[in-house]
Amino acid sequence: MISTFMSLPIMLICSVIQTVAVSRIKLMGGSADIVLLTLVSWGVSEEDNSVFYWALVGGIFISFISAMPTAAVVTSYLFIAGITRVFQKVLWQAPILAILLSAFVGTIAKFIIDIIALQFLGIELTLSTSIKMTLAPNLILNLFILFPIFLIMSDLARRISPKEEYEG
């Protein structure tokens, strides 16, 4: 329950950091997505379904900041939360693999949802240029800063809801 309440300040901080600092670090036309990486890290670190609340909160904060439609942003983050939960359950013994796959698939899914939303808004984009100039740099930057965020979020998850050790 406390993890649900923690989503508000943490996602607010991540949204501000993403807007103020991380968005200035560009590789071609792409930049890292701190909110996406925080969602993925939380979803792999925590065993309950609070990651969906985190996705909703993060999506709302990012939609206030960005020019993307709220529905597209929230949908992409909720989809990423679902992907992360699936990978966390299937690969529960390999959290590093689960987080890598979640970040990789989540970045691609967010890119596709963003492209579809921009098409609905009437913005013409060439797919090959978008992939080369946005998706590839986003993937590189996201995978580059994934592990520091994962370490911070897994430590936070252990502090918020410590697991009981079985002594038998």
C-alpha positions as CSV (number, residue, x, y, z in Angstrom):
1,M,0.0,0.0,0.0
2,I,2.8,2.4,0.8
3,S,4.3,1.7,-2.6
4,T,1.2,3.2,-4.2
5,F,1.6,6.4,-2.2
6,M,5.3,6.5,-3.0
7,S,4.5,6.7,-6.7
8,L,3.4,10.3,-6.5
9,P,6.6,11.9,-5.2
10,I,9.0,9.5,-7.0
11,M,7.3,9.9,-10.4
12,L,7.1,13.7,-9.9
13,I,10.8,13.8,-9.3
14,C,11.6,11.5,-12.2
15,S,9.4,13.6,-14.5
16,V,11.1,16.8,-13.5
17,I,14.6,15.2,-13.8
18,Q,13.6,13.9,-17.3
19,T,12.4,17.3,-18.4
20,V,15.1,19.4,-16.9
21,A,18.2,17.4,-17.2
22,V,17.9,14.1,-19.1
23,S,16.1,15.6,-22.1
24,R,19.1,17.8,-22.7
25,I,21.4,14.8,-23.1
26,K,20.7,14.0,-26.8
27,L,22.1,11.3,-29.0
28,M,21.0,12.3,-32.5
29,G,17.3,12.9,-32.0
30,G,16.7,10.7,-29.1
31,S,17.0,10.9,-25.3
32,A,16.6,8.6,-22.4
33,D,13.2,8.1,-20.7
34,I,13.7,8.1,-16.9
35,V,10.0,7.5,-16.2
36,L,10.0,4.4,-18.4
37,L,13.2,3.0,-16.8
38,T,11.8,3.7,-13.3
39,L,8.6,1.8,-14.2
40,V,10.6,-1.1,-15.5
41,S,12.8,-1.1,-12.5
42,W,9.9,-0.9,-10.1
43,G,8.0,-3.6,-11.9
44,V,10.9,-6.1,-11.7
45,S,11.8,-5.2,-8.1
46,E,8.3,-5.3,-6.6
47,E,6.0,-8.4,-6.6
48,D,2.7,-6.6,-6.3
49,N,0.8,-4.8,-9.1
50,S,1.5,-1.3,-7.8
51,V,3.5,-0.8,-11.0
52,F,0.2,0.0,-12.8
53,Y,-0.4,2.9,-10.4
54,W,3.1,4.1,-11.0
55,A,2.5,3.9,-14.8
56,L,-0.7,5.9,-14.4
57,V,0.9,8.6,-12.3
58,G,4.0,8.7,-14.5
59,G,1.9,8.9,-17.6
60,I,-0.2,11.8,-16.3
61,F,2.9,13.7,-15.2
62,I,4.6,13.3,-18.5
63,S,1.5,14.2,-20.5
64,F,1.4,17.5,-18.6
65,I,5.0,18.2,-19.6
66,S,5.0,16.9,-23.2
67,A,3.0,17.7,-26.3
68,M,1.9,14.1,-26.7
69,P,-1.8,13.3,-26.1
70,T,-2.5,12.1,-22.6
71,A,-4.1,8.9,-23.8
72,A,-1.0,7.9,-25.8
73,V,1.4,8.5,-23.0
74,V,-0.7,6.8,-20.3
75,T,-1.4,3.9,-22.7
76,S,2.2,3.4,-23.5
77,Y,3.3,3.4,-19.8
78,L,0.5,1.0,-18.8
79,F,1.5,-1.3,-21.6
80,I,5.1,-1.1,-20.4
81,A,3.9,-1.9,-16.9
82,G,2.1,-5.0,-18.2
83,I,5.1,-6.2,-20.2
84,T,7.3,-5.7,-17.1
85,R,4.9,-7.8,-14.9
86,V,4.9,-10.6,-17.5
87,F,8.7,-10.7,-17.8
88,Q,9.0,-10.5,-14.0
89,K,6.8,-13.5,-13.5
90,V,8.3,-15.5,-16.3
91,L,11.9,-14.7,-15.6
92,W,11.7,-14.4,-11.8
93,Q,15.0,-16.1,-11.3
94,A,16.8,-13.8,-13.8
95,P,15.8,-10.2,-12.9
96,I,18.6,-8.7,-15.0
97,L,17.3,-10.4,-18.1
98,A,13.8,-9.4,-17.2
99,I,14.8,-5.7,-16.8
100,L,16.8,-5.7,-20.0
101,L,13.9,-7.3,-22.0
102,S,11.3,-5.0,-20.4
103,A,13.4,-1.9,-21.2
104,F,14.1,-3.0,-24.7
105,V,10.5,-4.0,-25.6
106,G,9.0,-1.1,-23.6
107,T,11.1,1.5,-25.5
108,I,10.0,0.0,-28.8
109,A,6.4,-0.2,-27.7
110,K,6.5,3.5,-26.6
111,F,8.0,4.5,-29.9
112,I,5.3,2.7,-31.9
113,I,2.5,4.2,-29.8
114,D,4.0,7.6,-30.1
115,I,4.3,7.3,-33.9
116,I,0.7,6.2,-34.1
117,A,-0.5,9.1,-32.0
118,L,1.5,11.5,-34.1
119,Q,0.0,10.1,-37.3
120,F,-3.5,10.7,-35.8
121,L,-2.5,14.3,-35.1
122,G,-1.6,14.7,-38.7
123,I,2.2,14.9,-38.3
124,E,3.9,13.2,-41.2
125,L,7.0,11.1,-40.2
126,T,9.1,8.8,-42.3
127,L,9.5,5.5,-40.5
128,S,13.1,4.8,-41.5
129,T,14.3,8.3,-40.4
130,S,12.3,8.0,-37.1
131,I,13.9,4.6,-36.4
132,K,17.4,5.9,-37.1
133,M,17.2,9.3,-35.5
134,T,14.9,8.5,-32.5
135,L,14.4,4.8,-31.7
136,A,18.0,3.6,-32.0
137,P,19.4,6.5,-29.8
138,N,16.5,6.0,-27.3
139,L,17.4,2.3,-27.0
140,I,21.1,3.0,-26.5
141,L,20.6,5.7,-23.9
142,N,17.9,3.8,-22.0
143,L,20.0,0.7,-21.8
144,F,23.0,2.8,-20.8
145,I,21.3,4.3,-17.7
146,L,19.1,1.4,-16.9
147,F,21.2,-0.3,-14.3
148,P,21.8,2.7,-12.0
149,I,18.1,3.4,-12.0
150,F,17.5,-0.3,-11.3
151,L,19.8,-0.3,-8.4
152,I,18.1,2.7,-6.9
153,M,14.6,1.4,-7.4
154,S,15.4,-2.1,-6.1
155,D,17.0,-0.6,-3.0
156,L,13.8,1.5,-2.5
157,A,11.6,-1.5,-3.0
158,R,13.6,-3.4,-0.3
159,R,13.2,-0.5,2.1
160,I,9.5,0.1,1.4
161,S,8.4,-3.6,1.6
162,P,11.1,-5.8,3.1
163,K,10.7,-9.5,2.4
164,E,10.6,-12.0,5.2
165,E,13.4,-14.5,5.1
166,Y,12.4,-18.1,5.6
167,E,14.3,-20.0,8.2
168,G,13.4,-23.6,8.1
